[in-house]
Amino acid sequence: MRVVVMRSVGGPEVIETVTLSERRPGAGEVEVAVAAAGVNFMDTGVRRGQSWADMPLPRPLGVEGAGRVLSVGDGVTDFAPGDRVAWVYVPGSYADRIIAPADALVSVPDGIDDRTAAAIMMQGLTASHFATDFIQTQRGDVALVHAAAGGLGQLLTQIIKLHGGTVIGRVSSEAKVDAARRAGAEHVIVSTDGNFADQVLALTGGLGVAAVYDGSGPSTFEGSLASLRRSGTFCWYGPVLGPPQPIKIMSLPRSIKLGYAVFFDHIPTPALLRERSARLFDWIAAGDLRVEIGVSYALGDAAQAHRDIESRQTTGKLLLIP
């Protein structure tokens, strides 16, 4: 089996594709032929040593994908050879085959193609958590979505709108404006730094937004605070880009609520993973949720995929195709 690994901690140059001996699935495991693997910004943090530090080198990369079951181990009753499946957190998913715990897999409906299934899992479940669980979007709410042209930002925008909200999207360049608008952002702000709050306040008649979704790192933190209305909610995520400066809780303005959203809290059990994934697939099948595939790469081009996603010039979801 071909697997993409990092031979050391560092830049994209540490990534290489190796061939490993195959093994059969053990009890509770499933062997899957990978049709598409998702590239996520968190993968770059793993490569730089910010996560999985206790995993020995060479260290496999990737966590997300979709494919077809080849064989199952003892005790597996939910899946059989030939079934189409997807997953959100199976380390080593940059590969042409994986051995996954059965509890980590979800069934993919016939109407959803492999690339869409692979593209929706991590970012779709994350966006769903942010807009329906961490913050329960109410009809009429106005939200500020950072990185609105990215894969997560586009899905988050659409889910907010599904629940009756209005989106102000922030993007880093004029080239990304159209992608944010296609996802449904009514207003798009172009900003490469933290100077956007005045525009947000102008668009909301000076009131500010009900919610901010900010995974853009410490440079936007203060601007996001200033963009919130009274009792608004700040959803902070994206630890790869670093934390904000320490804050004093009594310094938080306007009775706002601030929290760090972790999407695993949305799917703490296999049953919830499958329920939330099925909801995403239903939205896609109904035409209520559109998944934009940005660029697809060969498995051996994983290093270039990392360069591209770190450049912050891409839009939509990046995939590896074995």
C-alpha positions, -999 to 999 in steps of 0.1 A, spaced: 0 0 0 12 35 -8 12 59 21 22 96 24 44 102 54 65 130 70 101 117 76 108 146 100 92 177 114 94 206 90 81 221 57 64 204 28 99 191 17 97 165 45 67 148 29 73 116 8 53 87 -5 64 52 7 52 17 0 43 -4 31 34 -41 34 -3 -47 36 -20 -62 66 -55 -76 71 -80 -59 93 -81 -70 129 -111 -74 151 -134 -44 148 -115 -30 118 -122 -25 81 -99 -24 51 -108 4 27 -96 13 -8 -93 51 -7 -110 69 -36 -102 105 -23 -85 119 8 -92 154 22 -64 179 28 -70 200 59 -51 229 74 -46 208 106 -25 184 85 1 212 81 2 215 119 9 178 122 37 182 97 52 211 117 51 191 149 22 209 166 1 177 169 8 140 172 42 146 187 41 112 204 37 93 171 70 79 158 86 90 126 81 85 98 46 97 106 16 92 83 -5 122 73 -41 129 67 -73 120 86 -102 122 62 -115 105 31 -139 82 13 -137 49 -5 -149 13 -8 -147 -15 17 -124 -43 7 -126 -66 37 -137 -66 73 -123 -80 105 -140 -102 131 -170 -87 148 -177 -61 121 -214 -63 112 -222 -27 100 -201 -29 68 -193 -55 41 -170 -57 11 -182 -33 -16 -199 -8 7 -191 28 1 -179 46 33 -164 79 44 -145 90 76 -134 121 94 -106 110 117 -84 81 107 -47 90 109 -28 80 78 -56 87 53 -32 101 27 -30 65 13 -44 42 -14 -56 18 14 -63 22 50 -72 0 80 -99 19 99 -119 12 131 -155 3 120 -168 29 145 -150 57 126 -168 50 93 -201 62 79 -221 49 50 -222 70 18 -255 72 0 -256 63 -37 -263 98 -47 -232 113 -32 -199 108 -52 -166 98 -35 -150 132 -39 -180 150 -24 -181 125 5 -144 130 12 -147 168 10 -176 172 33 -166 152 64 -141 173 84 -152 207 72 -189 199 70 -191 183 105 -170 213 118 -193 239 102 -224 220 113 -211 220 149 -202 257 148 -236 269 135 -261 245 150 -245 233 183 -218 257 195 -240 286 183 -276 279 176 -282 301 146 -315 320 149 -335 334 120 -324 370 114 -290 366 130 -261 383 112 -227 365 114 -192 373 104 -174 344 88 -136 347 84 -119 329 54 -153 328 38 -139 315 4 -122 285 20 -138 250 22 -149 255 58 -160 291 53 -182 282 23 -199 254 41 -204 275 73 -219 303 52 -244 279 37 -254 263 69 -259 297 86 -282 306 57 -301 273 59 -311 284 94 -322 319 84 -291 339 91 -272 365 71 -235 363 64 -208 389 62 -178 371 48 -142 382 52 -116 372 26 -79 380 21 -80 391 -16 -103 404 -43 -98 371 -62 -118 353 -34 -148 376 -34 -168 356 -60 -163 323 -42 -176 338 -9 -206 353 -27 -214 320 -45 -216 304 -11 -242 329 -1 -224 357 17 -245 389 13 -216 411 20 -179 404 15 -150 424 32 -115 422 17 -89 425 45 -55 410 51 -51 423 87 -73 431 116 -88 463 102 -124 452 94 -145 459 124 -155 494 112 -169 479 80 -188 452 99 -204 479 122 -213 500 91 -230 470 75 -250 463 107 -261 499 114 -236 502 143 -250 472 162 -225 445 154 -230 409 145 -246 381 166 -218 357 159 -182 357 147 -164 326 134 -127 332 135 -100 306 126 -76 332 112 -52 334 141 -43 361 165 -42 389 140 -80 391 137 -89 385 173 -93 421 184 -112 430 153 -136 401 158 -142 412 194 -150 447 182 -174 434 155 -198 417 180 -231 431 192 -242 431 228 -244 395 241 -229 382 208 -210 350 206 -173 346 195 -165 311 181 -127 307 181 -111 278 163 -80 270 142 -52 265 167 -26 258 139 -22 296 134 -16 302 171 -36 314 201 -46 350 209 -29 369 237 -41 360 272 -72 379 281 -88 390 314 -124 378 315 -136 411 330 -122 430 300 -146 413 276 -169 440 262 -207 441 258 -215 409 277 -202 389 248 -197 351 250 -163 337 239 -154 300 234 -131 276 217 -151 252 195 -139 216 191 -159 196 166 -154 163 183 -178 176 210 -204 175 182 -198 138 174 -186 121 207 -202 88 198 -203 66 166 -241 71 166 -238 109 166 -211 108 139 -234 88 116 -264 110 124 -246 143 117 -230 129 86 -263 116 73 -277 151 78 -249 166 57 -256 141 30 -293 149 31 -286 186 27 -264 179 -3 -289 156 -19 -317 182 -15 -295 209 -31 -293 229 1 -256 224 6 -230 227 -22 -195 214 -19 -168 232 -39 -138 211 -48 -109 235 -53 -80 214 -66 -75 177 -68 -39 163 -66 -23 129 -72 -13 112 -40 24 118 -48 17 155 -49 8 159 -13 37 182 -7 24 206 -33 -11 204 -18 5 215 16 23 244 -1 -9 256 -18 -31 254 13 -5 273 34 -3 300 7 -38 309 16 -45 315 -21 -68 285 -26 -106 284 -25 -128 254 -18 -117 219 -7 -83 203 -16 -83 166 -23 -57 139 -29 -67 112 -54 -48 79 -51 
